[in-house]
Amino acid sequence: MPMHVIPLEGLPMVQAGDDLAAFLLSTIKQSGLELVDGDILCLAQKIVSKAEGRQIRLDSVTASERAVELGKITDKDPRMVQLVLDESTVILRTRPGALIVRHKLGFVGANAGIDQSNVDHSAGESALLLPVDPDASAMRLRTAVRAATGKTCGVIITDSHNRPWRLGTIGSAIGSAGVRVLQDHRGGHDIFGRELKVTLINRADAIATMATLLMGETTERIPAALVRGLPPDDTNDTAQLINRPLEEDLFK
């Protein structure tokens, strides 16, 4: 079967408490599609965070002295800096316009993944935090979809990440359920019989990037996509497996 990435257009605007599984299944039906076993549903982190009530009004945030000082260094609102501190375990780099941290979830990125784009600010300036446990969020969605349809699908929650040695953002998997996250080829052989020592393919990020290309990141209003045609690979892997162990991190 050829592989397809199908953008799911027409998903309603998501609010806190909304049933994402019901929204997705309704949108899939309206698109004339039908889920099959092995499909992978990719969702932008923003709609998961919104449904889980992770939007925070800045007037509810009290900035600490440290946040105020870092705000001066980075030219950022101290309240935003405080949210970054609350969501991080360590600050790695600071400069005007940039605050690079290690998130509580284990990955390194700018501003702890906290964003103000595509967020409704009509009730006051707000920021959107990442889900508390994206892997658990993905598993809940997978379970709900299977209960409603009887189909066994994978779920990937995507976010946009930078890499220290490359320009531009790419889609990354911050939550995963029912998907082989890493494909380990170590111990195998190349086409000339040479043993592979370090070949470890990040399937989840590759899938997330494909979906993100069609979902977009600005005004597209397509926060979900359906990936179909990959060989079935139902596992208990989680996106936490992607994080490089600290002792192997050459950039810390």
C-alpha positions as CSV (number, residue, x, y, z in Angstrom):
1,M,0.0,0.0,0.0
2,P,1.4,3.5,-0.9
3,M,1.9,5.9,2.0
4,H,-0.5,8.9,2.2
5,V,-0.5,11.9,4.5
6,I,-4.1,13.3,4.6
7,P,-4.7,16.7,6.2
8,L,-7.9,16.7,8.3
9,E,-9.6,20.0,7.4
10,G,-12.6,21.4,9.2
11,L,-11.7,20.5,12.8
12,P,-13.7,22.9,15.1
13,M,-11.8,25.4,17.2
14,V,-10.8,23.6,20.4
15,Q,-11.7,24.8,23.9
16,A,-10.8,23.5,27.3
17,G,-12.6,20.3,28.1
18,D,-13.5,19.4,24.5
19,D,-13.5,15.8,23.4
20,L,-10.7,15.6,20.9
21,A,-11.4,12.0,19.9
22,A,-15.0,12.9,19.0
23,F,-13.8,16.0,17.1
24,L,-11.3,13.9,15.1
25,L,-13.7,11.1,14.3
26,S,-16.4,13.6,13.2
27,T,-13.9,15.4,10.9
28,I,-12.7,12.1,9.4
29,K,-16.3,11.1,8.6
30,Q,-17.1,14.5,7.1
31,S,-14.0,14.1,4.9
32,G,-15.4,10.9,3.5
33,L,-12.7,8.8,5.1
34,E,-12.9,5.7,7.3
35,L,-10.2,4.6,9.7
36,V,-8.4,1.4,9.1
37,D,-6.1,-0.6,11.4
38,G,-2.6,0.8,11.3
39,D,-3.5,4.4,10.6
40,I,-1.6,7.0,12.5
41,L,-3.4,10.2,13.8
42,C,-1.0,13.2,14.1
43,L,-2.2,16.1,16.2
44,A,-0.6,19.5,16.8
45,Q,0.3,20.0,20.4
46,K,-1.8,23.2,20.5
47,I,-5.1,21.5,20.2
48,V,-4.2,18.9,22.9
49,S,-3.0,21.7,25.2
50,K,-6.1,23.7,24.7
51,A,-8.4,20.7,25.3
52,E,-6.5,20.0,28.5
53,G,-6.8,23.5,29.8
54,R,-3.1,24.5,29.5
55,Q,-3.9,28.1,28.4
56,I,-2.7,30.5,31.1
57,R,-3.6,34.1,31.4
58,L,-0.5,36.2,32.1
59,D,-2.3,38.4,34.6
60,S,-2.5,35.3,36.8
61,V,1.3,34.9,36.8
62,T,3.5,36.5,39.4
63,A,7.1,37.0,38.2
64,S,9.9,36.1,40.6
65,E,13.1,38.2,41.0
66,R,14.9,35.7,38.8
67,A,12.2,35.9,36.1
68,V,12.5,39.7,36.2
69,E,16.3,39.6,35.8
70,L,16.1,37.0,33.0
71,G,13.4,39.1,31.3
72,K,15.9,42.0,31.1
73,I,18.6,39.8,29.6
74,T,16.3,38.2,27.0
75,D,13.9,41.1,26.3
76,K,11.0,39.0,27.4
77,D,7.9,39.6,29.5
78,P,8.9,38.5,33.0
79,R,5.6,36.6,33.4
80,M,6.4,34.6,30.3
81,V,9.9,33.9,31.7
82,Q,8.3,32.7,35.0
83,L,6.2,30.2,33.0
84,V,9.3,29.0,31.3
85,L,11.1,28.6,34.6
86,D,8.1,26.7,36.0
87,E,8.1,24.3,33.1
88,S,11.9,23.7,33.0
89,T,14.5,21.8,35.0
90,V,17.5,23.9,33.9
91,I,18.4,27.0,31.8
92,L,21.1,26.2,29.3
93,R,21.5,29.5,27.3
94,T,20.2,33.0,27.4
95,R,20.6,35.9,25.0
96,P,18.3,38.7,23.7
97,G,15.3,37.0,22.2
98,A,16.2,33.5,23.3
99,L,15.8,31.4,26.4
100,I,17.0,27.8,25.8
101,V,16.0,25.3,28.5
102,R,15.6,21.6,29.3
103,H,11.9,21.0,29.7
104,K,10.5,18.9,32.4
105,L,9.6,16.3,29.7
106,G,13.3,15.9,29.0
107,F,13.9,17.6,25.7
108,V,15.8,20.9,25.0
109,G,14.2,23.8,23.3
110,A,13.3,27.4,23.3
111,N,11.0,28.9,25.9
112,A,9.9,25.4,27.2
113,G,7.6,25.1,24.2
114,I,5.4,27.9,25.6
115,D,3.8,29.8,22.8
116,Q,1.4,32.7,22.3
117,S,0.6,32.2,18.6
118,N,-2.8,30.9,17.4
119,V,-4.1,31.5,21.0
120,D,-7.3,33.6,21.7
121,H,-6.2,36.7,23.7
122,S,-9.7,38.3,23.8
123,A,-10.0,37.7,27.5
124,G,-6.5,38.9,28.3
125,E,-3.0,38.1,27.1
126,S,-2.4,34.4,27.4
127,A,0.2,31.7,26.8
128,L,-0.2,28.0,26.0
129,L,1.9,25.4,27.8
130,L,2.7,21.9,26.6
131,P,0.5,19.0,27.9
132,V,1.6,17.8,31.3
133,D,2.1,14.2,29.9
134,P,1.9,14.1,26.1
135,D,2.4,10.3,26.0
136,A,-0.5,9.8,28.3
137,S,-2.6,12.2,26.2
138,A,-1.7,10.2,23.1
139,M,-2.7,7.0,24.8
140,R,-6.0,8.4,26.0
141,L,-6.8,9.5,22.4
142,R,-5.8,6.1,21.0
143,T,-8.0,4.3,23.6
144,A,-11.0,6.5,22.9
145,V,-10.7,6.1,19.1
146,R,-10.5,2.3,19.5
147,A,-13.5,2.3,21.8
148,A,-15.5,4.3,19.3
149,T,-14.5,2.6,16.1
150,G,-12.9,-0.8,17.0
151,K,-9.8,0.3,15.0
152,T,-6.3,0.1,16.3
153,C,-4.5,3.3,15.3
154,G,-1.4,5.0,16.4
155,V,-1.4,8.6,17.8
156,I,1.5,11.1,17.6
157,I,1.3,14.5,19.2
158,T,3.6,16.9,17.3
159,D,5.4,20.1,18.2
160,S,7.8,22.4,16.3
161,H,11.4,22.2,17.4
162,N,14.7,23.8,16.4
163,R,18.0,21.9,16.2
164,P,21.2,23.5,17.4
165,W,23.1,22.8,14.1
166,R,20.3,23.6,11.6
167,L,18.1,26.6,10.7
168,G,14.3,26.4,10.8
169,T,11.8,24.3,12.7
170,I,10.7,20.8,12.0
171,G,7.9,18.7,13.4
172,S,8.8,16.5,16.3
173,A,6.9,13.9,18.3
174,I,6.4,14.9,22.0
175,G,3.8,12.3,22.6
176,S,3.2,8.9,21.1
177,A,1.1,5.8,21.5
178,G,0.9,2.6,19.4
179,V,3.8,3.7,17.1
180,R,7.4,2.3,16.8
181,V,9.3,5.4,17.9
182,L,12.9,4.3,17.2
183,Q,13.9,1.8,14.5
184,D,17.2,0.2,15.8
185,H,19.4,-1.1,13.0
186,R,22.5,-1.5,15.2
187,G,24.0,-5.0,14.7
188,G,22.5,-5.2,11.2
189,H,24.5,-4.9,7.9
190,D,24.7,-2.4,5.1
191,I,24.5,-3.4,1.4
192,F,28.2,-4.3,1.4
193,G,27.9,-6.5,4.5
194,R,29.5,-3.9,6.9
195,E,28.0,-4.1,10.4
196,L,26.0,-1.1,11.4
197,K,27.2,0.4,14.7
198,V,25.1,3.6,15.3
199,T,22.1,3.5,12.9
200,L,19.0,4.4,14.9
201,I,16.1,5.9,12.9
202,N,13.7,8.2,14.6
203,R,10.4,7.1,13.0
204,A,8.2,9.2,15.3
205,D,9.9,12.5,14.4
206,A,10.0,11.6,10.7
207,I,6.2,10.9,10.8
208,A,5.6,14.1,12.8
209,T,7.6,16.1,10.2
210,M,5.6,14.7,7.3
211,A,2.3,15.6,9.0
212,T,3.5,19.1,10.0
213,L,4.4,19.9,6.4
214,L,0.7,19.5,5.5
215,M,-0.8,20.8,8.8
216,G,1.2,24.0,8.6
217,E,2.1,26.3,11.5
218,T,0.5,29.7,10.7
219,T,-3.0,30.3,9.4
220,E,-3.8,27.0,7.8
221,R,-6.1,25.8,10.6
222,I,-5.3,22.2,10.0
223,P,-4.2,20.9,13.4
224,A,-4.4,17.2,12.5
225,A,-3.5,14.7,9.8
226,L,-3.9,11.1,9.0
227,V,-0.9,9.0,8.0
228,R,-1.8,5.8,6.2
229,G,0.3,3.1,4.5
230,L,3.2,2.6,6.9
231,P,3.8,-1.0,7.8
232,P,1.8,-1.9,11.0
233,D,4.1,-1.6,14.0
234,D,2.0,-1.5,17.1
235,T,4.2,-1.2,20.2
236,N,4.2,0.2,23.7
237,D,6.9,2.8,22.8
238,T,6.5,6.4,24.1
239,A,8.1,9.6,22.9
240,Q,10.2,9.7,26.0
241,L,12.4,7.1,24.3
242,I,13.6,9.9,21.9
243,N,15.3,12.0,24.6
244,R,19.0,11.4,24.6
245,P,20.3,10.3,28.0
246,L,22.1,13.2,29.8
247,E,25.4,11.3,29.9
248,E,25.4,11.2,26.1
249,D,24.3,14.8,25.6
250,L,27.3,16.7,24.1
251,F,25.5,20.0,24.0
252,K,24.5,20.3,27.7
